[in-house]
Amino acid sequence: MEPLIQSHHNLLPVEIFTSEIRKVCGQFDVEPKSRTGMIDGGVTTKRFGAFDTAIVDINSVQIKRDKKAIRQDPGEYFFLLVQDLGCSHVQQEENITKLRPGDMFLVDSVKPSSFRYDNNRSRQISFHIPRDEAMHRFGNIGYGGISISRDDPLWLAIHSVLRKMITSDDTHQQSLGDAFLSLISAYLHTTYNVSHIEPSEQLLSRALALIDKHCLNSSFSPRDVAYHLNISERTLQRHFQILGETPRHRIINTRLEHAHTRLCLRKEGVFNESVTDIALSSGFNDLSYFYREFRKKYHTTPGSTQ
């Protein structure tokens, strides 16, 4: 698979390499390849849309984050790890996965993890998803280490959006970032039994998860969200005020993000669907309304999306 990133590496003392890792990713310990204490690698950072991203080139034995490291540096992120070059073994709790180029793995920074390279060159791209945003989008992920399977159609969609996010200019970053999170949320809810936090202060997280899960049903509305949560629509509106939007706007925007992602992938030849088919599959049964809202959000027509 063609790499997403072209990066560079140098021969660095393990102390310097470890310091660079900690600046970007938090408290990790690095085991070098040889007794010389040198590492052939590098750590660079980029920002794609709303996401701080670490690009880690390494030719070493392993990097790990244990309980002591977590006590020193509590995690504030989920890391979507993309294996861009070479192979690695990732372990979080009981989940051990071999990553090959293109494979993706969602890591929870508050739980111990290790990344083993077996003295082979590896390049990994780590997209840092703020914990609060992840909890709102994904619900309560009560376990560590989630592999995103290549056998799932959403893997291709996520990977295509990541490639687009890396290569696009700033004008598309916000919409691509929203699509990226929506696709991960869809994967989690269709593949895993994600449990939701029950305290009332987390009601917004549950509402957002319901919208991500059901919004492609054209009949799904804020009334349905309120019904599932056993609250009134007025109470639901009140919880959404912190986001500066209404439940109805959230449903429409999520549908638009889904449609935009499909249209971008159609432009790249991944899918062969008409604009009408994409609108209908995204929860819109009124095409004129779809065109109007799409232009309002993306300042272009669906047929011109790229």
C-alpha positions in Angstrom: 0.0 0.0 0.0 1.3 3.5 -0.9 2.4 5.4 2.2 0.4 8.4 3.4 3.5 10.3 4.5 7.0 10.8 3.4 9.3 11.5 6.4 12.9 11.5 7.4 15.0 9.8 10.1 18.4 10.4 11.7 20.7 8.5 14.1 19.7 9.9 17.5 20.7 9.1 21.1 17.8 7.2 22.7 17.5 10.0 25.3 16.8 12.6 22.6 14.4 10.3 20.8 12.6 9.6 24.0 12.4 13.3 24.8 10.8 14.0 21.4 8.3 11.2 21.9 7.3 12.6 25.3 6.8 16.1 24.0 4.4 14.9 21.4 2.7 11.8 22.7 3.1 11.8 26.5 5.2 9.7 28.9 6.6 6.7 27.0 9.8 4.7 27.5 12.0 3.6 24.5 14.1 0.4 24.3 16.8 0.9 21.7 17.9 -1.6 19.1 21.5 -2.0 20.2 23.7 -1.4 23.2 25.1 1.7 21.5 22.0 3.6 22.9 21.3 5.1 19.4 18.1 5.0 17.5 17.7 5.4 13.7 14.5 7.4 13.6 12.7 10.6 14.1 9.5 12.2 15.5 7.8 15.0 13.6 4.5 16.7 14.2 1.8 18.1 11.9 -1.7 19.4 12.3 -4.4 18.1 10.0 -7.7 19.9 10.7 -8.4 19.8 14.4 -6.0 16.9 15.0 -2.4 17.1 16.3 -0.6 14.3 14.6 2.7 12.6 15.4 4.7 10.8 12.7 7.1 8.4 14.3 9.9 6.7 12.3 11.7 4.1 14.3 14.1 1.2 14.0 14.1 -0.2 17.5 12.8 -2.9 19.8 9.8 -1.3 21.5 8.1 1.7 23.0 5.9 1.3 26.0 3.6 3.2 28.4 3.1 1.5 31.7 1.1 2.4 34.8 3.9 4.5 36.3 4.0 6.6 33.2 0.3 7.0 33.2 0.4 8.2 36.9 3.0 10.8 35.9 1.2 11.9 32.8 -2.6 11.1 32.7 -3.9 10.6 29.2 -6.1 13.2 27.5 -6.4 11.5 24.2 -7.3 8.5 22.1 -4.7 7.8 19.5 -5.8 6.5 16.1 -2.6 4.7 15.1 -2.0 4.2 11.3 0.8 1.8 10.3 2.3 3.6 7.3 5.5 1.7 6.7 6.8 -1.7 8.0 5.1 -3.7 10.7 4.6 -3.6 14.4 2.9 -5.5 17.2 0.6 -3.3 19.4 -0.6 -4.5 22.8 -3.2 -2.8 25.0 -4.6 -4.8 27.9 -5.2 -8.3 26.4 -5.5 -7.2 22.8 -2.4 -7.8 20.7 -2.5 -7.0 17.1 0.1 -7.2 14.3 -0.1 -4.0 12.2 0.8 -4.1 8.5 0.9 -1.0 6.2 -2.6 0.5 6.1 -3.8 -1.1 9.4 -5.4 1.1 12.0 -5.6 0.7 15.8 -7.4 2.9 18.3 -5.3 3.3 21.5 -6.6 4.7 24.8 -3.8 6.8 26.5 -5.1 6.1 30.0 -4.3 2.4 29.7 -0.9 0.7 29.5 0.3 0.0 26.0 3.4 -1.3 24.2 4.5 -1.1 20.6 7.1 -3.8 19.5 9.1 -3.4 16.3 11.4 -6.4 16.5 14.4 -4.4 15.1 12.6 -3.6 11.9 12.0 -0.1 10.4 8.5 1.2 11.1 6.6 4.4 10.5 3.4 5.1 12.3 1.1 8.1 12.1 -0.8 8.9 15.3 -3.9 11.1 15.1 -4.6 12.6 18.6 -8.4 12.7 19.3 -9.2 14.7 22.5 -10.8 12.5 25.1 -13.8 14.8 25.6 -14.6 14.8 21.9 -14.1 11.1 21.6 -16.4 10.4 24.5 -19.1 12.6 23.0 -18.7 11.0 19.6 -18.1 7.4 20.5 -19.7 6.8 23.9 -18.0 5.1 26.7 -15.3 2.8 25.3 -14.7 0.6 28.3 -11.8 -1.4 27.0 -8.4 -0.7 25.4 -7.1 -1.5 22.0 -9.5 -1.5 19.1 -8.4 -2.8 15.7 -10.2 -1.4 12.7 -10.5 -4.4 10.4 -9.7 -4.2 6.7 -12.6 -6.5 6.1 -15.1 -3.8 7.1 -16.2 -1.4 4.3 -15.8 1.5 6.8 -12.0 0.8 6.9 -11.7 1.9 3.3 -13.8 5.0 3.9 -11.7 6.0 7.0 -8.4 5.4 5.1 -9.6 7.4 2.1 -10.7 10.3 4.3 -7.3 10.2 6.1 -5.5 10.4 2.8 -7.7 13.3 1.7 -7.1 15.0 5.0 -3.4 14.7 4.7 -3.3 16.0 1.1 -6.1 18.7 1.1 -5.7 22.4 1.7 -7.1 24.1 4.8 -10.5 24.8 3.3 -11.5 21.2 3.5 -9.9 20.2 6.8 -12.9 20.9 9.1 -15.4 18.9 7.0 -12.9 16.0 6.6 -12.2 16.0 10.3 -15.9 15.7 11.0 -16.2 12.9 8.5 -13.2 11.1 10.0 -14.8 11.1 13.5 -18.2 10.2 12.2 -16.8 7.2 10.4 -14.9 5.9 13.4 -18.1 6.3 15.5 -20.1 4.4 12.9 -17.4 1.6 13.0 -17.5 1.3 16.8 -21.3 1.2 16.9 -21.6 -1.4 14.2 -18.7 -3.6 15.3 -18.6 -3.4 19.1 -21.2 -3.2 21.8 -20.2 0.2 23.0 -21.8 1.0 26.4 -22.7 4.5 27.3 -22.1 6.5 30.4 -25.3 6.6 32.5 -24.9 9.7 34.8 -27.1 12.6 33.8 -24.2 14.8 33.1 -23.2 12.5 30.3 -26.6 12.6 28.6 -25.2 14.7 25.8 -22.7 12.0 25.0 -25.6 9.5 24.7 -27.6 11.8 22.5 -24.6 12.3 20.1 -24.0 8.6 19.9 -27.7 8.0 19.1 -27.5 10.6 16.3 -24.3 9.1 14.9 -26.0 5.7 14.9 -29.4 6.5 13.5 -29.2 9.7 11.6 -29.1 8.0 8.1 -32.7 6.9 8.7 -34.6 9.8 7.0 -37.4 9.6 9.6 -35.1 9.9 12.6 -35.7 13.2 14.4 -34.9 15.0 17.7 -38.2 13.5 19.0 -36.7 10.0 18.6 -33.5 11.1 20.5 -35.6 12.4 23.3 -37.8 9.3 23.4 -34.7 6.9 23.6 -33.3 9.0 26.4 -36.7 9.2 28.2 -36.5 13.0 28.4 -38.5 15.9 26.9 -37.4 17.6 23.7 -37.0 20.8 25.6 -34.6 19.1 28.0 -32.7 17.7 25.0 -32.4 21.2 23.5 -31.0 22.5 26.8 -28.2 19.9 26.8 -27.2 20.9 23.2 -26.7 24.6 24.1 -23.2 23.8 25.1 -22.4 22.9 21.5 -24.0 26.0 20.1 -26.4 24.1 18.0 -29.8 22.3 18.2 -30.4 18.5 17.9 -32.0 19.1 14.6 -28.9 20.9 13.2 -26.7 18.2 14.6 -28.7 15.5 12.7 -28.7 17.5 9.5 -24.9 18.3 9.7 -24.1 14.6 10.4 -26.1 13.6 7.3 -24.3 16.3 5.3 -20.9 15.0 6.5 -21.8 11.5 5.5 -22.9 12.7 2.1 -19.8 14.8 1.6 -17.6 11.9 2.5 -19.3 9.7 -0.1 -19.1 12.4 -2.7 -15.4 12.8 -2.1 -14.8 9.1 -2.4 -17.0 9.0 -5.6 -14.7 11.7 -7.0 -11.7 9.5 -6.3 -13.4 6.5 -8.0 -13.9 4.5 -4.8 -17.7 4.5 -5.3 -19.9 4.7 -8.4 -23.1 6.4 -7.1 -25.2 9.2 -8.3 -25.7 12.3 -6.3 -29.4 11.3 -5.8 -28.4 7.9 -4.5 -25.9 9.5 -2.0 -28.5 12.0 -0.8 -31.0 9.3 -0.2 -28.6 7.0 1.6 -27.5 9.9 3.8 -31.0 10.4 5.1 -32.3 13.1 2.8 -35.6 12.4 0.9 -36.0 16.0 -0.3 -33.4 16.7 -3.0 -33.9 20.4 -3.2 -33.5 20.7 0.6 -30.3 18.5 0.3 -28.8 20.8 -2.4 -29.7 23.9 -0.4 -28.2 22.7 2.9 -25.2 21.2 1.2 -24.3 24.5 -0.6 -24.9 26.4 2.7 -22.4 24.2 4.5 -19.7 23.5 1.9 -20.2 26.6 -0.5 -20.4 24.3 -3.5 -22.8 22.0 -5.1 -22.8 18.2 -4.5 -21.9 17.5 -8.1 -18.8 19.7 -7.8 -17.5 18.2 -4.6 -13.9 17.1 -4.7 
